[in-house]
Amino acid sequence: MPVLDLKRGTRTNVWLRTLEILQEDEALSNAVQTWITWRGEQIAQSPDITPMMPVLRIEPTIGPMVWYAPDAQYGPLTLKVTFSVQSREAEDYMNFWEAFENALYPFGEAQRQLSIQQSLRDAGAENGQWMFSIPATDPDPRLNEDGIFHCRGNMMISVIRSFNP
């Protein structure tokens, strides 16, 4: 629950709708044990997160805005994605990222894809399409002799911020 009593903004609407889509996805629900979504969950302070794995951490950040129209600006909402899994198989993190992409663009389900995009447009996204700008990969697997992949990536969506109805 937010601490500040403020009206929910457009970026927040797109962020929350995206979280709903991801958390409702069957493949991700089955694969992820711990979701860290910055929605009030307690984050373990222990340096050993192994019992929480697989862990998916998603952090929203706001990008620079430019003019869209005389009464609106737009810019990227970026999600920083970190996925941690105890595995020595690159297949695990590559298949995870594909499942992550499929949650937003369900393979072979054009109508569902369009429905997801429309729901994101309704929330305030420009076109409702997430761009996977940096797929989540392990930055240097040689450093992880503990057999844990800490994969980091980014995805972006353009959000319109209107000043007038």
N, C-alpha and C positions, 0 to 999 in steps of 0.2 A: 504494500500500500504506500503510495507516495506520501512524503512528509509535507510537501508544499501544497497548499490548496489552490491550484492553478487550473485553468481550462486546459484540457488535453489538446495538444497541438497536432498539426498535420503530420509532422515527422513521427511523432509518437504513434499516431493511428496506423501509419504504414509499418512501423516497427512491430507493434503488437499484432497486427494482422499477419505479418510474416512469421512471427513466433507461433501463432495458432496453426498456421499451415504446416510448419516444420514439426511441431509437437504432436499434431494429429496424424502425421504420416506413419503408417504401420511399420515400414522398414526402419525408420529412424527410432521409433518408439522401442522396437525390439533390440536395436543395436546400442543405444545410449543408456548407460546406467545413471549417470549424473549430468543434469543440465544446469549450467551456470548461465543465467540469462539476465542478471542484474534486475531481478524483480523481487528483491527482498530475501532471497535465500541466504542462509548462513554458508559461508565458504570455509571449508576445513583449513585450519591453521597449520596442520601437520605438514612437514616437508614431503612426507610419503603419501602421494595421492593414489597409489596402486589399488587400494581397496575400493576406490570410487570409480575405477575405470570400467569401461570406456567413458571418458569425460568429454562433453561438448560445451565449450564456453563461447558465447556469442555476445559481443560488445558493440553497441551502436555508437557511431561518431558522425557528427554533422560536418559536411564539407562546405566549401565556399559557394556563395550564391551569386547568380547573375540575373539580369532582367529577362523575363519571359514574356511579359506584356506590360502595358502601362500600370496595371494594378496587381502585378504578381512577379515574384522572382522564383527561380528554381535552382536546384543544386543537388549534389549527391548526398544520399544517406548511405554511409558505408558501414557494413558489418564486418568487424574483425572476428574471424572464426578460428578457434583453436580446438583441435581434436587430439586427445591423448589416448593411446591404446597400448597395452603391453603386448607386443608382438614383434617378431623378427621378420615378418612377411610383408613386403611392400604391397602385396595384393590387398591386405587389410585396409591400409589407408587409401589406396586408389579406389577400391570398391566403396569405401565409406563416402568419399567425395562424390562418386557417381550417384549414390543413394541420396546424398544431400541435394544434388542437382535435380534428381528425379522427383524429389518432394515438391519442388517448385515448378518443374516441367515434367509431369508424369509421362513416361515413355509410352507412346502409342495411344495416348488419350487426349486427342486434340481438343475436344469439347471441355474437358476438365482443365486443360492448360488455359484456355480462353476464359473460363470461369474464375480461375485463380488470378489471372491478369486483371479481369474486370473488378474483382474484389479489392485488389491493390489500387487500381485507379479510383475506385469509390472512396478509398481511405485517403487519397491525395497524391498518389504516384502519377508521374507524367504519362507513362505508357504501360505501367504494371509489369515491366520486364526487368528481372534481376540480371545483372551482368556479373559473371564470375571472373572478376578482374585478375585475381591471383589465386589459383586453386590451392587448397590446403595440402602442403607437402612438408616433409621433414627438412628443416634447413640444412642439417648436416648429420646424417644417420651415423657417421663414424663416432660422433660424440656421445652417442647413447648406448654405451656398453651394457646398460641395465635392461636392454631389450624393450625400451619404450619409445614409440614414435610420438613426438610432440609436433603435430602438423599445424602450420599456421597459414591462413589465407585471408583474402578479402573478397567481398562482393559488394556491388553498388547498385543503387536504383535512384533514378532522378525523381525528386519530390517537388511539387509546385506549392509555393507558399503565397496564397492570395492575400491581398490587403483589404479587399472589399468583396462582398457577396456577389 
